[in-house]
Amino acid sequence: MTFGEKVKEARKEAGLSQEQLAEKLSVSRSAVAKWESGKGMPDVGNLKVMAQLLGVSVDYLLAEDEKLSFNETKEAIDLASFEVTGSCRDKRDAACYARFHDADALYPLIRKKKLGKLEWITDLIVRPGILQLADYMNDHDSYYLAETGERQLFVEVSDDFLITRELASRVDPKKFDLGNSTFRKATYRLV
């Protein structure tokens, strides 16, 4: 799905006309029509506001990946309140397990950033692996794949939230790409 198609779908889901969205963004209706037809892109400021108005993430709008569906839930959590038990290795595992203990399978995932050509060259010149290490040090969230029947749910656990996104197409839990990251199954399972 293109950026324009995602904007149009999200706008309709939010119950807004092109005119209403344009008014909220302080732009013309023709600007919104241009974005939806793929003939233009909003500036960064409008993009952020649009994502908030439509209840989607900027990543969702810009991602070229088709694996994530439009369905996303974000639950506030108190990470300190979870107890590490059973096969859980930390409190994030415990938070995910508490929410998806009845899943058919629950896999912890290991994330690795996919480097673009320029990043790959820079990484090679500066010091191989340094960009991956920097990305790893800046991302403190944990990721999981929950399977229930035919559905697969991509789960992200941060200090404050448990975010669940339904996958539009099935992935192999062993290794799959999502956005600008590659995920692979950890060596242990929660369910």
C-alpha positions as CSV (number, residue, x, y, z in Angstrom):
1,M,0.0,0.0,0.0
2,T,1.4,3.4,-0.9
3,F,1.6,6.4,1.3
4,G,-1.4,8.0,-0.3
5,E,-3.5,4.9,0.0
6,K,-2.6,4.7,3.7
7,V,-3.5,8.3,4.3
8,K,-6.9,7.9,2.5
9,E,-7.7,4.7,4.4
10,A,-6.7,6.2,7.8
11,R,-8.6,9.3,7.0
12,K,-11.8,7.3,6.3
13,E,-11.2,5.2,9.4
14,A,-11.1,8.4,11.4
15,G,-14.3,9.5,9.9
16,L,-12.9,12.6,8.3
17,S,-13.5,14.1,4.8
18,Q,-10.6,15.6,2.8
19,E,-11.9,19.0,3.7
20,Q,-12.1,18.2,7.4
21,L,-8.5,16.9,7.5
22,A,-7.3,19.9,5.5
23,E,-8.9,22.2,7.9
24,K,-7.3,20.5,10.9
25,L,-3.9,20.7,9.2
26,S,-4.4,24.3,8.0
27,V,-3.8,23.3,4.4
28,S,-6.0,23.2,1.3
29,R,-8.2,20.3,0.4
30,S,-6.3,20.0,-2.8
31,A,-3.1,19.4,-0.8
32,V,-4.7,16.4,0.9
33,A,-6.0,15.2,-2.5
34,K,-2.5,15.5,-3.9
35,W,-1.0,13.5,-1.0
36,E,-3.7,10.8,-1.3
37,S,-3.1,10.5,-5.1
38,G,0.6,10.1,-4.5
39,K,1.5,13.3,-6.3
40,G,3.1,14.9,-3.3
41,M,4.1,14.5,0.3
42,P,3.4,16.7,3.4
43,D,6.2,18.4,5.2
44,V,7.5,16.8,8.4
45,G,5.4,19.0,10.7
46,N,2.2,18.2,8.9
47,L,3.1,14.5,8.7
48,K,3.5,14.3,12.5
49,V,0.2,16.1,13.1
50,M,-1.6,14.0,10.5
51,A,-0.4,10.8,12.1
52,Q,-1.8,12.0,15.4
53,L,-5.1,13.1,14.0
54,L,-5.5,9.8,12.1
55,G,-4.5,7.6,15.1
56,V,-1.6,6.0,13.2
57,S,2.2,6.2,13.5
58,V,4.4,8.1,11.2
59,D,6.3,4.8,10.6
60,Y,3.0,3.2,9.4
61,L,2.4,6.0,6.9
62,L,6.0,6.0,5.6
63,A,6.8,2.3,5.7
64,E,7.0,0.5,2.4
65,D,6.5,-2.8,4.2
66,E,3.1,-4.5,3.7
67,K,3.2,-6.9,6.6
68,L,1.6,-4.6,9.3
69,S,-2.1,-4.2,9.1
70,F,-4.0,-1.1,10.2
71,N,-5.0,-2.7,13.5
72,E,-2.9,-1.5,16.5
73,T,-3.6,-1.4,20.2
74,K,-1.6,0.5,22.8
75,E,-2.0,-0.5,26.4
76,A,-0.4,1.4,29.3
77,I,1.5,-0.9,31.7
78,D,3.4,-0.6,34.9
79,L,6.5,-2.7,34.1
80,A,7.6,-2.9,37.8
81,S,4.4,-4.7,38.7
82,F,5.2,-7.8,36.8
83,E,6.8,-10.8,38.4
84,V,9.5,-12.9,36.5
85,T,8.3,-16.5,36.6
86,G,8.4,-19.7,34.5
87,S,10.1,-19.2,31.2
88,C,10.2,-15.4,31.4
89,R,13.7,-14.0,31.5
90,D,12.8,-10.4,32.5
91,K,9.8,-8.1,33.3
92,R,9.1,-7.4,29.7
93,D,8.8,-11.1,29.0
94,A,6.5,-11.2,32.0
95,A,4.3,-8.3,30.7
96,C,4.0,-9.9,27.3
97,Y,3.3,-13.4,28.8
98,A,0.6,-11.9,31.1
99,R,-1.2,-10.5,28.1
100,F,-0.8,-13.4,25.7
101,H,-0.5,-16.5,28.0
102,D,-3.4,-18.1,26.1
103,A,-1.7,-17.8,22.7
104,D,-0.8,-20.9,20.7
105,A,2.8,-19.7,20.6
106,L,4.7,-16.7,21.9
107,Y,8.2,-16.0,20.6
108,P,10.6,-13.4,21.9
109,L,12.3,-11.8,19.0
110,I,15.8,-10.3,18.4
111,R,15.8,-7.1,16.3
112,K,18.6,-6.1,13.9
113,K,18.4,-2.8,12.0
114,K,18.7,-3.2,8.2
115,L,21.4,-0.7,7.0
116,G,20.9,1.3,3.8
117,K,23.8,1.5,1.3
118,L,25.1,4.7,2.7
119,E,24.9,3.5,6.3
120,W,26.6,0.2,5.3
121,I,29.5,2.0,3.7
122,T,29.8,4.4,6.6
123,D,29.7,1.5,9.0
124,L,32.4,-0.3,7.1
125,I,34.7,2.8,6.9
126,V,34.2,3.9,10.5
127,R,34.2,0.6,12.3
128,P,32.3,-2.5,11.3
129,G,29.3,-3.1,13.5
130,I,29.3,0.3,15.2
131,L,26.0,1.5,13.7
132,Q,24.3,-1.7,14.7
133,L,25.7,-1.3,18.2
134,A,24.5,2.3,18.4
135,D,21.0,1.2,17.3
136,Y,21.0,-1.6,19.8
137,M,22.0,0.8,22.6
138,N,19.2,3.3,21.7
139,D,16.4,0.8,21.4
140,H,15.4,-0.5,24.8
141,D,12.1,-2.1,23.7
142,S,11.5,-5.8,23.5
143,Y,9.7,-7.5,20.6
144,Y,7.5,-10.6,20.4
145,L,5.5,-12.6,17.9
146,A,2.2,-14.1,19.3
147,E,0.3,-16.7,17.3
148,T,-3.4,-17.4,18.0
149,G,-5.1,-19.6,15.4
150,E,-4.5,-18.1,12.0
151,R,-3.6,-14.6,13.4
152,Q,-0.1,-13.4,14.1
153,L,0.4,-10.4,16.3
154,F,3.6,-8.3,16.5
155,V,4.1,-7.1,20.1
156,E,6.4,-4.3,21.3
157,V,7.0,-3.8,25.1
158,S,8.5,-0.6,26.4
159,D,8.8,0.7,29.9
160,D,5.3,2.2,29.7
161,F,3.4,0.5,26.9
162,L,2.5,-2.8,25.3
163,I,1.8,-2.2,21.7
164,T,0.1,-4.9,19.6
165,R,-0.1,-4.8,15.8
166,E,-1.8,-7.5,13.7
167,L,0.2,-8.8,10.8
168,A,-1.5,-8.5,7.4
169,S,0.3,-11.6,6.1
170,R,1.9,-14.5,7.8
171,V,5.7,-14.5,8.5
172,D,8.1,-17.2,9.4
173,P,8.9,-16.8,13.1
174,K,12.5,-17.9,12.5
175,K,13.3,-14.7,10.5
176,F,11.3,-11.9,8.9
177,D,11.7,-8.3,7.8
178,L,9.4,-5.6,9.1
179,G,10.0,-2.0,8.2
180,N,13.7,-1.2,8.4
181,S,14.4,-4.1,10.8
182,T,15.0,-7.8,10.6
183,F,13.6,-10.0,13.4
184,R,14.6,-13.5,14.3
185,K,13.3,-15.9,16.9
186,A,15.2,-16.0,20.2
187,T,16.5,-19.3,21.5
188,Y,13.6,-19.7,24.0
189,R,9.8,-19.6,23.9
190,L,7.3,-18.1,26.4
191,V,4.4,-20.3,25.3
